[in-house]
Amino acid sequence: MNRFHDLVVEQREVVVYLPPSYETSGQNYPVAYVQDGGFLFTECSNYLEHLFAKGDLQEMILVGVKTDIRNDEYTPWPAASLIPDRSPFGGKGKEYIDEVAYVLKPYIDNHYRTKKEAEFTAMIGGSFGGLISLFAGYWKPDVFGQLGLLSTSFWYEGVLDYIRQENGLNKNLRVYMSVGLCEGIYKQNIQKNMVLNTQEAARLFIEKGFSEDSLRMEWVPEGTHDDVFMVRQFPEALQWLFNPRYEKHPPIKESKQEFSIPGTFIWEMQSKNTARSYRIFIAEPVGPPPEAGYPVLYTLDANASFGSLAESIRLQSRRPHGISPAVIVGIGYESKEPIVTKERFYDYTVPADEAELKVRPDGSSWPENGGAEDFLTFIEEELKPKVESYFSIDRSKQALFGHSLGGFLALYSLFTRPGSFQRYIAASPSIWWKNHVLYQKWNECKKQIGLNEVHAALFMAVGSEEKPSMVKDARDLYDILKDDQGLHTTFQVVEGEGHVSIVPSLMSPLLRFVTK
């Protein structure tokens, strides 16, 4: 029996898949309408039939709906193209949904043995196909009761605002969502927010009253925005949508709430001067501020270091014997990665040509660099005032902590803006940047530190297991700085630690240095 049938319904080309038992059973079947001609099932039909045979998935009819104008039919409203000189997105999604609901579905129901009710009818797609499937749920929940949203284009202009403004998804729907954790990471436009926007959409659905039991959110490690990952998730989407008791893993009630450190929260900020975006992590102190205000630590690479610092200060500042409570302000980026390489290379460095830098181990070009001045201005003129509007801050106890390139920036800030902070912590600093330009900056600045009596303290540390050049650079710089009367410098070689492992080993001495 040929299970695939090509049809034309009112000028719309479709491919219909009939399950193995269709010819002999006489029963009626659920139906899934699948975007982009149904490639999601044509590319895995053998596996679907394997699931049918095992009883892991009930048999169903699959309808692949073809389109030659997906940028028009799969978008809910018009929007400008992401690529210059390309046609804009047409925004004809409503007309398309109406056609599937009122022309195609009645034809399928009249010509095949289907279960016609919404609870047995799915709309499924990937990318833009997932987007229009979502709007089938918003606009026609009485027709399409099951939604499969694979790698959905939640970046599309206005979609998250629409979700925020609408009353919420119909409570009778069931929704399966999936996204690869690597989707969008190489994009420079708004598509770079694929993962974050998907997460935000799922959060908004729940916030607006949609049942967590009716929503499955699947994160695909290493998944990129490719057909191969969407096809891989398609059988699982069907299993969850049409097998109400299906569980990929045993349910763990506690896992539905993500862990967070008490007393912490996040701000999203965009620099008014550069339009660069930052994720600001805040750990608020326990207890009232001292008379002069709280000490404050601004930490770079917050995606990597903030959690450790927040837990350390929460534990170690317990009274009556703990250290003084302090505000921790982490400066990070919109990323799930601990080290956000591209962004930090720009923000933590001064401009340097390739000729002024070492050859990278893999021979590749260095990332764009040179944004240190703008970044330090953002901290001084935008971030600090916002922090001080929330907390009483002791301006005589402001500290800056950076590691590696962040350590370079801490030293650069000390040598060029010595009054911005009173305590500086430079862990494994990249003193080598731009042919050791920090020595030049120190020579330009040291008279100012002495004459203006700027009271600054520096804690510099390096791991004994780091590259010998890193240890030598740090030791040589310490030898130059240690005798300056206007700068109180402490240096430590941390035994047994390397370039990365040094960071957690510094949590306790760092906090004592900040709060003393």
C-alpha positions as CSV (number, residue, x, y, z in Angstrom):
1,M,0.0,0.0,0.0
2,N,1.3,3.5,-0.9
3,R,1.0,5.5,2.3
4,F,1.8,8.9,0.7
5,H,-0.8,10.6,-1.5
6,D,-0.2,13.9,-3.4
7,L,-3.3,16.0,-3.7
8,V,-4.4,19.5,-4.8
9,V,-7.1,21.0,-2.8
10,E,-8.4,24.3,-4.1
11,Q,-5.0,25.0,-5.7
12,R,-3.1,24.1,-2.5
13,E,-0.7,21.2,-2.9
14,V,-0.6,18.7,0.0
15,V,0.8,15.3,0.7
16,V,-1.2,13.0,2.9
17,Y,0.3,10.1,4.8
18,L,-2.0,7.2,5.9
19,P,-0.9,5.0,8.7
20,P,-0.2,1.2,8.3
21,S,-3.6,0.1,9.6
22,Y,-5.7,2.6,7.7
23,E,-6.8,0.2,4.9
24,T,-7.9,-2.6,7.3
25,S,-9.0,-1.1,10.6
26,G,-12.1,0.9,9.8
27,Q,-11.3,3.3,12.7
28,N,-11.0,7.0,12.7
29,Y,-7.6,8.7,13.2
30,P,-6.2,11.9,14.7
31,V,-4.7,14.4,12.1
32,A,-1.6,16.5,12.3
33,Y,-1.3,19.4,9.7
34,V,2.4,19.9,9.1
35,Q,4.0,23.0,7.5
36,D,6.5,23.2,4.7
37,G,5.1,20.2,2.8
38,G,5.4,17.8,5.7
39,F,9.2,17.3,5.5
40,L,9.1,16.8,9.2
41,F,7.4,13.4,8.7
42,T,8.6,12.4,5.2
43,E,12.1,12.4,6.6
44,C,11.4,10.1,9.5
45,S,8.4,8.0,8.4
46,N,10.2,4.7,9.0
47,Y,10.9,5.7,12.6
48,L,7.3,6.8,13.1
49,E,6.1,3.4,11.9
50,H,8.5,1.8,14.3
51,L,6.9,3.8,17.1
52,F,3.4,2.8,15.8
53,A,4.5,-0.9,15.9
54,K,5.9,-0.7,19.4
55,G,2.7,1.0,20.7
56,D,4.7,4.1,21.7
57,L,2.7,6.4,19.4
58,Q,-0.9,6.0,18.3
59,E,-1.3,5.9,14.5
60,M,-2.5,9.1,12.8
61,I,-3.0,10.8,9.5
62,L,-0.3,13.4,8.6
63,V,-1.0,16.2,6.1
64,G,1.9,18.1,4.7
65,V,0.8,21.5,3.5
66,K,3.0,23.1,0.8
67,T,3.7,26.7,0.2
68,D,5.8,28.7,-2.2
69,I,5.5,31.9,-0.2
70,R,6.3,30.9,3.4
71,N,7.6,34.4,4.3
72,D,4.1,35.7,3.5
73,E,1.9,32.8,4.7
74,Y,3.8,31.9,7.8
75,T,4.0,35.4,9.3
76,P,1.2,37.0,11.4
77,W,1.6,40.5,10.2
78,P,3.9,42.4,7.8
79,A,7.4,43.3,8.9
80,A,10.6,44.5,7.3
81,S,13.1,42.0,6.0
82,L,16.2,41.2,8.0
83,I,18.3,41.4,4.9
84,P,18.6,44.7,3.0
85,D,17.0,44.8,-0.5
86,R,14.9,41.7,0.2
87,S,11.1,41.7,0.1
88,P,9.5,42.4,3.4
89,F,7.6,39.7,5.3
90,G,4.1,39.6,3.9
91,G,2.0,39.0,7.1
92,K,-0.7,36.8,5.4
93,G,-0.8,34.2,8.2
94,K,-4.5,34.9,9.0
95,E,-5.5,34.1,5.5
96,Y,-3.4,30.9,5.5
97,I,-4.8,29.7,8.8
98,D,-8.4,30.3,7.6
99,E,-7.7,28.3,4.4
100,V,-6.3,25.3,6.4
101,A,-9.2,25.5,8.9
102,Y,-12.1,26.1,6.5
103,V,-11.0,24.6,3.2
104,L,-8.3,22.0,3.7
105,K,-9.5,20.5,6.9
106,P,-13.1,20.0,5.8
107,Y,-11.7,18.3,2.6
108,I,-9.5,15.9,4.6
109,D,-12.4,15.2,7.1
110,N,-14.8,14.4,4.2
111,H,-12.4,12.2,2.2
112,Y,-10.6,10.3,5.0
113,R,-11.6,8.7,8.3
114,T,-10.6,11.4,10.8
115,K,-11.3,12.4,14.3
116,K,-12.6,15.9,13.6
117,E,-12.5,17.4,17.1
118,A,-9.9,20.0,18.0
119,E,-8.4,17.7,20.6
120,F,-7.4,15.3,17.9
121,T,-6.2,17.9,15.4
122,A,-2.6,19.3,15.5
123,M,-0.8,22.1,13.8
124,I,2.9,21.6,13.7
125,G,5.9,23.3,12.1
126,G,9.5,24.4,12.5
127,S,11.0,27.9,12.4
128,F,8.4,30.1,10.7
129,G,6.2,27.0,10.4
130,G,6.3,26.8,14.2
131,L,5.4,30.5,14.4
132,I,2.3,30.1,12.2
133,S,1.3,27.0,14.2
134,L,1.3,29.1,17.3
135,F,-1.1,31.6,15.8
136,A,-3.3,28.7,14.7
137,G,-3.7,28.2,18.4
138,Y,-4.4,31.8,19.1
139,W,-6.8,32.3,16.2
140,K,-8.5,28.9,15.8
141,P,-8.3,27.0,19.1
142,D,-11.7,25.4,18.4
143,V,-10.1,23.8,15.3
144,F,-6.5,23.1,16.3
145,G,-6.2,21.8,19.8
146,Q,-2.6,20.5,19.6
147,L,0.4,22.7,18.7
148,G,3.9,21.6,17.8
149,L,6.3,24.6,17.9
150,L,9.8,23.4,16.8
151,S,12.6,26.0,16.8
152,T,9.9,28.6,16.5
153,S,10.8,32.1,15.2
154,F,9.9,34.0,18.4
155,W,12.3,36.7,17.3
156,Y,9.8,37.9,14.7
157,E,9.0,41.6,15.3
158,G,6.1,42.1,17.7
159,V,5.5,38.4,18.7
160,L,6.6,38.7,22.3
161,D,4.6,41.9,22.6
162,Y,1.6,40.1,21.2
163,I,1.9,37.3,23.8
164,R,2.2,39.9,26.6
165,Q,-0.8,41.8,25.5
166,E,-3.2,38.9,24.7
167,N,-5.2,37.3,27.4
168,G,-3.4,34.0,27.1
169,L,-3.6,30.7,25.3
170,N,-6.8,28.8,25.3
171,K,-6.7,26.5,28.3
172,N,-7.9,23.5,26.3
173,L,-4.8,23.5,24.1
174,R,-1.7,21.3,24.5
175,V,1.6,22.8,23.4
176,Y,4.9,21.2,22.7
177,M,7.9,23.5,22.3
178,S,11.5,22.7,21.5
179,V,14.6,24.8,20.7
180,G,18.3,24.0,20.3
181,L,20.6,25.7,22.8
182,C,23.0,26.7,19.9
183,E,20.3,28.3,17.8
184,G,21.1,31.9,16.9
185,I,24.5,32.0,18.5
186,Y,26.2,32.9,15.3
187,K,23.7,35.5,14.2
188,Q,24.3,39.2,14.5
189,N,20.7,40.3,14.1
190,I,17.6,39.8,16.2
191,Q,17.7,36.0,15.4
192,K,20.5,35.8,18.0
193,N,17.8,35.8,20.6
194,M,16.2,32.5,19.5
195,V,16.8,30.7,22.8
196,L,16.1,33.6,25.2
197,N,12.9,34.6,23.3
198,T,11.7,31.0,23.4
199,Q,12.3,30.8,27.1
200,E,10.5,34.1,27.5
201,A,7.5,32.9,25.5
202,A,7.2,29.8,27.6
203,R,7.4,31.9,30.7
204,L,4.7,34.3,29.5
205,F,2.3,31.4,28.6
206,I,2.5,30.1,32.2
207,E,2.3,33.6,33.7
208,K,-0.9,34.2,31.8
209,G,-2.5,31.1,33.2
210,F,-1.7,28.3,30.8
211,S,-1.3,25.1,32.7
212,E,2.2,23.7,33.1
213,D,0.8,20.3,32.6
214,S,-0.4,21.3,29.1
215,L,3.0,22.7,28.0
216,R,6.2,20.7,27.3
217,M,9.4,22.7,26.8
218,E,12.3,20.7,25.4
219,W,15.8,22.1,25.3
220,V,18.1,20.4,22.8
221,P,21.8,20.4,23.8
222,E,24.0,21.4,20.8
223,G,20.9,21.8,18.7
224,T,21.2,24.3,15.9
225,H,18.6,25.9,13.7
226,D,18.6,23.1,11.1
227,D,16.1,20.6,9.6
228,V,17.9,17.7,11.2
229,F,17.1,18.8,14.7
230,M,13.5,19.8,13.9
231,V,13.0,16.3,12.3
232,R,14.5,14.7,15.4
233,Q,12.0,16.5,17.7
234,F,9.0,15.8,15.5
235,P,8.3,12.2,16.7
236,E,8.7,13.4,20.3
237,A,6.2,16.2,19.7
238,L,3.7,13.8,18.4
239,Q,4.2,11.4,21.3
240,W,3.7,14.1,23.9
241,L,0.7,15.8,22.1
242,F,-1.2,12.6,21.3
243,N,-0.2,10.3,24.2
244,P,-1.3,12.3,27.3
245,R,0.6,10.0,29.6
246,Y,3.8,10.0,27.6
247,E,6.8,11.0,29.6
248,K,10.3,11.0,28.1
249,H,11.6,10.9,31.6
250,P,9.8,10.1,34.9
251,P,8.1,13.3,36.2
252,I,10.0,15.1,38.9
253,K,7.9,17.8,40.4
254,E,10.8,19.7,42.0
255,S,12.5,20.1,38.6
256,K,9.8,22.5,37.3
257,Q,11.2,25.4,39.3
258,E,14.7,26.6,38.4
259,F,17.1,27.1,41.3
260,S,17.9,30.7,42.2
261,I,20.0,32.2,44.9
262,P,17.9,34.0,47.5
263,G,18.3,37.8,47.5
264,T,19.4,37.9,43.9
265,F,17.8,39.5,40.8
266,I,18.6,40.6,37.3
267,W,18.4,43.9,35.3
268,E,18.6,44.2,31.6
269,M,20.4,47.4,30.6
270,Q,21.4,49.0,27.4
271,S,24.1,51.7,27.3
272,K,22.7,55.0,26.2
273,N,26.0,55.9,24.5
274,T,26.8,52.7,22.7
275,A,23.5,50.8,22.6
276,R,25.4,47.7,23.8
277,S,23.3,45.4,26.0
278,Y,24.2,44.1,29.4
279,R,22.7,41.7,31.9
280,I,23.3,43.0,35.4
281,F,23.2,40.5,38.3
282,I,22.5,41.9,41.8
283,A,23.0,40.3,45.2
284,E,21.4,42.4,47.8
285,P,22.8,42.3,51.4
286,V,21.0,40.9,54.4
287,G,20.4,43.4,57.1
288,P,20.4,47.2,57.3
289,P,23.3,49.2,55.8
290,P,26.1,50.6,57.9
291,E,25.9,54.4,58.6
292,A,28.2,55.1,55.7
293,G,26.4,52.7,53.4
294,Y,27.3,49.2,52.0
295,P,30.6,48.3,50.4
296,V,30.0,47.4,46.7
297,L,31.8,45.0,44.4
298,Y,31.4,45.3,40.7
299,T,32.5,42.0,39.1
300,L,33.2,41.4,35.4
301,D,32.4,38.1,33.6
302,A,29.3,37.8,35.8
303,N,27.9,34.9,33.8
304,A,30.8,32.9,35.3
305,S,31.5,34.5,38.7
306,F,28.3,36.0,40.0
307,G,26.8,32.8,41.5
308,S,29.9,31.9,43.5
309,L,30.3,35.5,44.8
310,A,26.6,35.8,45.7
311,E,26.6,32.5,47.7
312,S,29.9,33.3,49.3
313,I,28.8,36.8,50.6
314,R,25.4,35.3,51.7
315,L,27.2,32.7,53.8
316,Q,30.2,34.8,55.1
317,S,28.3,37.9,56.1
318,R,26.1,36.2,58.6
319,R,26.1,38.0,61.9
320,P,27.5,38.3,64.6
321,H,30.8,36.9,63.4
322,G,30.7,37.3,59.6
323,I,32.3,39.9,57.4
324,S,30.5,43.2,56.7
325,P,27.5,42.7,54.2
326,A,28.1,44.1,50.8
327,V,26.3,44.6,47.5
328,I,27.5,42.4,44.6
329,V,26.9,43.8,41.1
330,G,27.7,41.4,38.3
331,I,28.1,42.8,34.8
332,G,27.4,40.1,32.2
333,Y,25.6,39.4,28.9
334,E,22.6,37.7,27.5
335,S,24.1,34.3,27.2
336,K,23.9,30.8,28.8
337,E,27.7,30.5,28.4
338,P,30.0,31.3,31.4
339,I,32.5,33.1,29.2
340,V,31.0,35.3,26.5
341,T,34.1,35.6,24.4
342,K,33.1,38.1,21.7
343,E,31.5,40.6,24.0
344,R,34.3,40.6,26.7
345,F,37.1,40.9,24.1
346,Y,35.5,44.2,23.0
347,D,34.5,45.6,26.4
348,Y,37.6,44.7,28.3
349,T,40.4,45.9,26.0
350,V,41.9,49.0,24.5
351,P,42.3,49.1,20.7
352,A,45.1,46.9,19.4
353,D,46.3,45.9,15.9
354,E,47.2,42.4,15.0
355,A,50.8,43.4,15.0
356,E,50.6,44.5,18.6
357,L,49.2,41.1,19.8
358,K,50.5,37.5,20.1
359,V,49.6,35.0,17.4
360,R,46.6,33.0,18.6
361,P,47.2,29.3,19.1
362,D,44.9,28.3,16.2
363,G,46.2,31.0,14.0
364,S,42.8,32.8,13.7
365,S,42.2,36.5,13.9
366,W,41.6,38.2,17.2
367,P,38.0,39.3,17.9
368,E,37.0,42.9,17.6
369,N,38.5,44.9,20.5
370,G,38.9,48.3,21.9
371,G,35.8,49.2,23.8
372,A,37.3,49.7,27.3
373,E,36.8,53.4,27.5
374,D,33.1,53.2,26.6
375,F,32.5,50.3,28.9
376,L,34.1,52.0,31.9
377,T,32.1,55.1,31.1
378,F,28.9,53.0,31.1
379,I,29.8,51.7,34.6
380,E,30.6,55.1,36.0
381,E,27.8,57.2,34.4
382,E,24.9,54.7,34.0
383,L,25.3,51.6,36.1
384,K,26.6,53.1,39.3
385,P,23.8,55.7,39.5
386,K,21.2,53.0,39.1
387,V,22.8,50.9,41.8
388,E,23.0,53.8,44.1
389,S,19.3,54.6,43.5
390,Y,18.5,51.2,45.0
391,F,21.1,50.8,47.7
392,S,22.9,53.1,50.2
393,I,26.5,52.8,49.0
394,D,29.7,53.7,50.8
395,R,31.6,55.5,48.0
396,S,34.9,55.0,49.9
397,K,34.5,51.2,49.5
398,Q,33.8,50.6,45.8
399,A,35.7,47.6,44.3
400,L,36.2,46.3,40.8
401,F,37.1,42.6,40.2
402,G,38.2,41.2,36.8
403,H,39.9,37.9,35.7
404,S,42.2,37.5,32.7
405,L,41.1,40.2,30.2
406,G,38.9,41.4,33.0
407,G,42.0,41.7,35.2
408,F,43.6,43.8,32.4
409,L,40.6,46.1,32.5
410,A,40.7,46.4,36.3
411,L,44.4,47.5,36.1
412,Y,43.6,49.8,33.2
413,S,40.8,51.4,35.2
414,L,43.2,51.9,38.1
415,F,45.9,53.4,36.0
416,T,43.6,55.7,33.9
417,R,40.7,56.4,36.3
418,P,42.1,55.9,39.8
419,G,39.3,57.6,41.5
420,S,36.5,55.4,40.1
421,F,37.1,52.6,42.6
422,Q,39.1,52.4,45.8
423,R,39.8,48.6,45.7
424,Y,40.9,46.7,42.6
425,I,41.2,42.9,42.2
426,A,43.1,41.6,39.2
427,A,43.1,37.8,38.9
428,S,45.5,36.3,36.3
429,P,45.6,39.7,34.5
430,S,46.3,39.7,30.7
431,I,49.2,42.2,31.2
432,W,50.6,41.1,27.8
433,W,47.7,42.9,25.9
434,K,49.0,45.3,23.3
435,N,52.7,44.8,23.9
436,H,52.3,45.4,27.7
437,V,50.6,48.8,27.3
438,L,49.8,48.8,31.0
439,Y,53.3,49.8,31.8
440,Q,52.9,52.9,29.7
441,K,49.6,53.7,31.4
442,W,51.2,53.3,34.8
443,N,54.0,55.6,34.0
444,E,51.5,58.2,32.9
445,C,49.4,57.8,36.0
446,K,51.8,57.2,38.9
447,K,52.4,60.9,39.6
448,Q,48.7,61.5,39.8
449,I,48.3,58.8,42.4
450,G,51.0,60.2,44.5
451,L,50.2,64.0,44.2
452,N,46.4,63.7,44.4
453,E,46.6,61.3,47.3
454,V,44.2,58.9,45.7
455,H,43.7,56.1,48.3
456,A,43.6,52.9,46.2
457,A,44.4,49.3,47.1
458,L,45.2,46.6,44.6
459,F,45.0,42.8,45.2
460,M,46.7,40.9,42.3
461,A,46.8,37.1,42.1
462,V,48.0,34.5,39.7
463,G,47.9,30.7,39.8
464,S,51.2,28.8,40.1
465,E,50.1,26.4,37.3
466,E,49.5,29.1,34.8
467,K,51.8,29.8,31.8
468,P,55.2,30.9,33.1
469,S,54.8,34.2,31.1
470,M,51.5,35.0,33.0
471,V,53.2,34.4,36.4
472,K,56.2,36.4,35.4
473,D,54.2,39.3,34.0
474,A,52.2,39.6,37.3
475,R,55.3,39.3,39.4
476,D,57.1,41.9,37.4
477,L,54.3,44.4,37.6
478,Y,54.0,43.8,41.3
479,D,57.7,44.6,41.8
480,I,57.1,47.9,40.0
481,L,53.9,48.8,42.0
482,K,54.8,47.7,45.5
483,D,57.0,50.6,46.5
484,D,54.5,53.3,45.4
485,Q,53.3,55.1,48.5
486,G,49.9,56.1,47.0
487,L,49.0,52.6,46.0
488,H,48.7,49.7,48.5
489,T,49.4,46.5,46.6
490,T,49.1,42.9,47.6
491,F,50.3,40.0,45.5
492,Q,49.7,36.3,45.8
493,V,50.7,33.2,43.8
494,V,48.0,30.7,44.5
495,E,49.6,27.3,44.7
496,G,48.1,24.5,42.6
497,E,45.7,26.7,40.7
498,G,45.5,27.3,36.9
499,H,44.1,30.1,34.8
500,V,40.5,29.1,35.4
501,S,40.6,27.3,38.7
502,I,42.1,30.4,40.4
503,V,38.7,32.2,40.4
504,P,36.8,30.1,43.0
505,S,39.9,29.9,45.2
506,L,39.8,33.7,45.5
507,M,36.3,34.1,46.8
508,S,37.0,34.4,50.5
509,P,40.2,36.5,50.3
510,L,38.5,38.7,47.7
511,L,35.5,39.4,49.9
512,R,37.6,40.2,52.9
513,F,39.6,42.6,50.8
514,V,36.5,44.3,49.6
515,T,34.7,44.7,52.9
516,K,37.6,45.4,55.3
